[in-house]
Amino acid sequence: QVQLVESGGGLVQPGGSLRLSCAASGSIFSYYAMAMAWYRQAPGKQRELVARITSTGDTNYADSVKGRFTSSRDNAKCTVYLQLNSLKPEDTAVYCCNGRRIVSIYWGQGTQVTVSS
């Protein structure tokens, strides 16, 4: 099995930046081949897919974050990143990391991002 732990969230002003991390442990061999994704969910709203990144590093993003967020991964460190720039109040949410490989799927507990003046 693989365990995912997010970190890096916090309180920032509009226009600020954060870098979120998703660290994997456990069956690292499984992690190497995993497609990863970032989701977010704000209170009272449905969960939203924010970004995807394949095992080889190819990415795609939701229209609402294109040009502002960037996902990357360092497989040597077993860590996936989400760089959040030009943050807006509507980006406020709990951000969760997801990993999948064949029939297996894993979730982290999430990290809170709050954008407010």
Backbone as JSON, one array per atom type, in Angstrom:
{
  "sequence": "QVQLVESGGGLVQPGGSLRLSCAASGSIFSYYAMAMAWYRQAPGKQRELVARITSTGDTNYADSVKGRFTSSRDNAKCTVYLQLNSLKPEDTAVYCCNGRRIVSIYWGQGTQVTVSS",
  "N": [[0.82, -1.18, 0.0], [0.23, 2.37, -0.34], [0.88, 5.36, 1.34], [-0.25, 8.7, 1.57], [0.63, 11.99, 2.31], [-0.24, 15.26, 2.72], [1.1, 18.6, 2.75], [1.95, 22.05, 3.47], [-0.07, 23.92, 3.2], [-1.88, 26.94, 4.16], [-2.53, 30.3, 5.38], [-2.93, 32.95, 3.22], [-2.61, 36.14, 1.57], [-4.66, 37.59, -1.06], [-3.27, 37.17, -4.29], [-0.95, 36.06, -3.39], [1.34, 33.25, -2.86], [1.68, 29.68, -2.59], [3.26, 26.53, -1.93], [2.31, 23.32, -2.24], [2.85, 20.04, -0.95], [2.94, 16.54, -1.52], [3.7, 13.78, 0.0], [4.8, 10.49, -0.44], [4.73, 7.24, 0.98], [5.49, 3.84, 1.98], [4.62, 1.38, -0.25], [6.72, 2.09, -2.39], [7.52, 1.36, -4.91], [5.11, 0.99, -6.23], [4.23, 3.64, -6.22], [5.96, 4.86, -8.06], [4.88, 4.27, -10.57], [2.45, 5.49, -10.54], [-0.32, 7.48, -11.56], [-1.04, 10.77, -10.6], [-3.09, 13.16, -8.85], [-4.5, 16.34, -8.01], [-7.06, 17.48, -5.94], [-9.66, 19.71, -4.83], [-11.81, 20.99, -2.29], [-14.24, 23.14, -1.28], [-16.09, 24.5, 1.52], [-19.47, 23.54, 1.45], [-19.46, 23.14, -1.28], [-18.97, 21.1, -4.24], [-16.46, 18.56, -4.71], [-13.59, 19.33, -6.61], [-11.66, 18.64, -9.44], [-8.39, 19.6, -9.8], [-5.77, 19.37, -10.89], [-3.85, 17.11, -12.89], [-1.23, 14.69, -13.06], [0.89, 12.59, -14.8], [2.66, 9.42, -14.5], [5.0, 9.94, -15.79], [5.24, 12.65, -15.77], [3.65, 14.35, -17.34], [1.14, 16.86, -17.54], [-2.14, 18.23, -16.79], [-4.72, 20.72, -16.37], [-7.42, 22.22, -14.52], [-9.62, 24.61, -16.01], [-10.01, 26.84, -14.42], [-7.67, 27.25, -13.03], [-5.56, 27.28, -14.76], [-2.47, 28.5, -15.89], [-1.89, 29.61, -13.45], [-1.5, 27.65, -11.47], [0.83, 24.97, -10.96], [1.76, 21.67, -11.39], [4.07, 19.19, -10.35], [6.47, 16.5, -10.13], [8.77, 14.65, -8.14], [10.2, 11.86, -8.44], [12.37, 10.57, -7.32], [12.36, 11.54, -4.76], [9.9, 10.74, -4.0], [7.66, 12.45, -4.04], [5.03, 14.68, -4.8], [4.2, 17.85, -6.14], [2.35, 20.91, -5.86], [2.32, 23.98, -7.1], [1.02, 27.01, -6.24], [0.13, 29.99, -7.51], [-0.61, 33.53, -7.72], [-2.93, 33.66, -6.1], [-6.43, 33.54, -5.4], [-9.36, 34.58, -3.55], [-11.4, 32.72, -4.1], [-10.0, 30.39, -4.41], [-9.8, 29.23, -1.98], [-9.88, 26.35, -0.06], [-9.87, 22.87, 0.95], [-7.16, 21.03, -0.01], [-6.43, 18.03, -1.61], [-4.42, 15.18, -2.21], [-4.26, 12.66, -4.66], [-3.69, 9.33, -5.67], [-3.32, 6.83, -8.19], [-3.17, 3.53, -9.51], [-3.6, 1.11, -11.77], [-5.92, -0.89, -10.39], [-5.82, 0.21, -7.91], [-6.27, 2.86, -5.54], [-5.53, 5.85, -3.81], [-5.74, 8.22, -1.13], [-4.78, 11.3, 0.36], [-5.04, 13.11, 3.52], [-5.47, 15.8, 3.25], [-4.8, 19.37, 2.97], [-5.25, 22.61, 4.27], [-5.98, 25.48, 2.43], [-6.22, 28.88, 2.63], [-7.3, 31.87, 1.36], [-7.28, 35.13, 1.92], [-7.82, 38.56, 2.74]],
  "CA": [[0.0, 0.0, 0.0], [0.9, 3.67, -0.37], [0.31, 6.41, 2.17], [-0.02, 10.03, 1.04], [0.49, 13.02, 3.32], [-0.09, 16.6, 2.16], [1.57, 19.67, 3.62], [2.24, 23.3, 2.8], [-1.18, 24.85, 3.2], [-1.81, 28.04, 5.1], [-3.3, 31.51, 5.14], [-2.21, 33.91, 2.4], [-3.39, 37.22, 1.0], [-4.85, 37.5, -2.5], [-2.06, 37.43, -5.05], [0.16, 35.34, -2.81], [1.7, 31.94, -3.39], [1.96, 28.56, -1.71], [3.64, 25.28, -2.56], [1.82, 22.14, -1.55], [3.59, 18.82, -1.16], [2.28, 15.27, -1.25], [4.77, 12.81, 0.2], [4.36, 9.11, -0.48], [5.5, 6.24, 1.7], [4.93, 2.51, 1.87], [5.03, 0.67, -1.45], [7.25, 3.13, -3.27], [7.54, 0.84, -6.27], [3.8, 1.31, -6.78], [4.17, 5.08, -6.43], [6.7, 5.24, -9.27], [4.05, 4.09, -11.75], [1.14, 6.07, -10.29], [-0.83, 8.77, -11.97], [-1.42, 11.54, -9.42], [-3.99, 14.28, -9.09], [-4.87, 17.23, -6.91], [-8.45, 17.89, -5.84], [-9.96, 20.65, -3.77], [-13.21, 21.08, -1.92], [-14.59, 24.25, -0.4], [-17.3, 24.23, 2.28], [-20.72, 23.69, 0.73], [-19.29, 22.94, -2.7], [-18.52, 19.78, -4.65], [-15.04, 18.38, -4.94], [-13.17, 19.77, -7.93], [-10.36, 18.19, -9.93], [-7.58, 20.77, -10.06], [-4.62, 19.07, -11.74], [-3.41, 15.73, -13.03], [0.13, 14.49, -13.51], [1.12, 11.18, -15.07], [3.87, 8.86, -13.93], [6.14, 10.49, -16.49], [5.3, 14.08, -15.56], [2.73, 15.13, -18.16], [0.15, 17.5, -16.69], [-3.25, 19.02, -17.29], [-5.27, 21.54, -15.3], [-8.74, 22.8, -14.67], [-9.59, 25.93, -16.63], [-10.0, 27.87, -13.41], [-6.34, 27.42, -12.45], [-4.54, 27.3, -15.8], [-1.61, 29.68, -15.86], [-1.6, 30.01, -12.07], [-1.04, 26.49, -10.71], [1.73, 24.07, -11.66], [2.03, 20.42, -10.7], [5.31, 18.51, -10.72], [6.78, 15.38, -9.24], [10.15, 14.23, -8.0], [10.05, 10.46, -8.08], [13.47, 10.19, -6.45], [11.95, 11.91, -3.41], [8.55, 10.21, -3.79], [6.87, 13.61, -3.68], [4.34, 15.45, -5.83], [4.05, 19.24, -5.72], [1.43, 21.81, -6.53], [2.67, 25.37, -6.89], [-0.15, 27.87, -6.39], [0.5, 31.39, -7.65], [-1.69, 34.48, -7.98], [-4.08, 33.07, -5.43], [-7.65, 34.31, -5.28], [-10.21, 34.08, -2.47], [-12.15, 31.55, -4.53], [-9.14, 29.21, -4.32], [-9.87, 28.71, -0.62], [-10.41, 24.99, -0.04], [-8.98, 21.81, 1.38], [-6.54, 20.42, -1.17], [-6.1, 16.64, -1.35], [-3.63, 14.47, -3.2], [-4.81, 11.36, -5.03], [-2.83, 8.49, -6.5], [-3.98, 5.64, -8.7], [-2.41, 2.62, -10.34], [-4.42, -0.03, -12.14], [-7.16, -0.91, -9.6], [-5.56, 0.8, -6.6], [-6.46, 4.3, -5.42], [-5.13, 6.33, -2.49], [-6.04, 9.61, -0.81], [-4.26, 11.93, 1.55], [-6.05, 13.74, 4.37], [-5.7, 17.15, 2.79], [-4.2, 20.52, 3.63], [-6.13, 23.76, 4.1], [-5.51, 26.72, 1.82], [-7.15, 29.98, 2.85], [-6.87, 33.1, 0.7], [-8.11, 36.19, 2.49], [-7.14, 39.77, 3.17]],
  "C": [[0.87, 1.25, 0.0], [0.14, 4.61, 0.55], [0.71, 7.77, 1.61], [-0.29, 11.05, 2.14], [0.76, 14.37, 2.68], [0.43, 17.57, 3.22], [1.74, 20.93, 2.8], [1.1, 24.3, 2.74], [-1.0, 25.94, 4.24], [-2.71, 29.18, 4.7], [-2.43, 32.5, 4.37], [-3.16, 34.99, 1.91], [-3.62, 37.01, -0.49], [-3.61, 37.94, -3.26], [-0.84, 36.69, -4.54], [0.35, 33.96, -3.4], [1.89, 30.94, -2.26], [2.48, 27.4, -2.54], [3.18, 24.13, -1.69], [2.66, 20.93, -1.92], [2.73, 17.62, -0.81], [3.37, 14.22, -1.2], [4.21, 11.41, 0.29], [5.3, 8.23, 0.33], [4.8, 4.9, 1.57], [5.5, 1.79, 0.66], [5.49, 1.68, -2.5], [7.32, 2.65, -4.72], [6.2, 1.09, -6.97], [3.69, 2.79, -7.1], [4.85, 5.48, -7.74], [5.82, 5.2, -10.51], [2.67, 4.76, -11.62], [0.89, 7.36, -11.06], [-1.36, 9.49, -10.73], [-2.34, 12.68, -9.82], [-4.17, 15.09, -7.82], [-6.34, 17.6, -7.04], [-8.58, 18.95, -4.77], [-11.46, 20.67, -3.52], [-13.4, 22.21, -0.92], [-15.87, 23.91, 0.35], [-18.56, 24.5, 1.46], [-20.63, 23.49, -0.76], [-18.78, 21.53, -2.99], [-17.01, 19.76, -4.85], [-14.7, 18.66, -6.4], [-11.8, 19.19, -8.26], [-9.57, 19.42, -10.37], [-6.48, 20.48, -11.07], [-4.38, 17.57, -11.77], [-1.96, 15.72, -13.48], [0.38, 12.99, -13.65], [2.4, 10.72, -14.4], [5.13, 9.42, -14.57], [6.2, 12.02, -16.44], [4.44, 14.93, -16.46], [1.57, 15.63, -17.31], [-1.02, 18.06, -17.48], [-3.96, 19.64, -16.1], [-6.7, 21.94, -15.59], [-8.62, 24.2, -15.25], [-9.45, 27.04, -15.59], [-8.63, 28.15, -12.83], [-5.24, 27.46, -13.49], [-3.77, 28.62, -15.79], [-1.24, 30.14, -14.48], [-1.03, 28.86, -11.24], [-0.16, 25.62, -11.58], [1.99, 22.84, -10.81], [3.33, 19.81, -11.24], [5.53, 17.34, -9.78], [8.26, 15.08, -9.29], [10.11, 12.8, -7.51], [11.2, 9.97, -7.19], [13.16, 10.5, -5.0], [10.55, 11.42, -3.07], [7.58, 11.32, -3.38], [6.29, 14.28, -4.91], [4.08, 16.84, -5.29], [2.93, 19.92, -6.49], [1.8, 23.24, -6.14], [1.46, 26.23, -7.21], [0.31, 29.32, -6.39], [-0.74, 32.23, -7.94], [-2.99, 34.01, -7.35], [-5.22, 34.07, -5.28], [-8.48, 33.77, -4.12], [-11.0, 32.83, -2.85], [-11.31, 30.29, -4.59], [-9.16, 28.58, -2.94], [-10.55, 27.35, -0.61], [-9.43, 24.08, 0.69], [-8.46, 21.12, 0.12], [-6.04, 19.03, -0.81], [-5.33, 16.05, -2.52], [-4.22, 13.08, -3.41], [-3.81, 10.63, -5.91], [-3.57, 7.25, -6.95], [-3.03, 4.84, -9.59], [-3.22, 1.35, -10.53], [-5.71, 0.02, -11.31], [-7.0, -0.26, -8.24], [-5.74, 2.31, -6.63], [-6.18, 4.71, -3.98], [-5.44, 7.81, -2.36], [-5.24, 10.06, 0.4], [-5.37, 12.58, 2.34], [-6.34, 15.19, 4.0], [-4.96, 18.2, 3.59], [-5.01, 21.76, 3.28], [-5.39, 24.93, 3.48], [-6.58, 27.78, 2.01], [-6.55, 31.24, 2.25], [-7.8, 34.21, 1.15], [-7.24, 37.38, 2.87], [-7.49, 40.12, 4.6]]
}
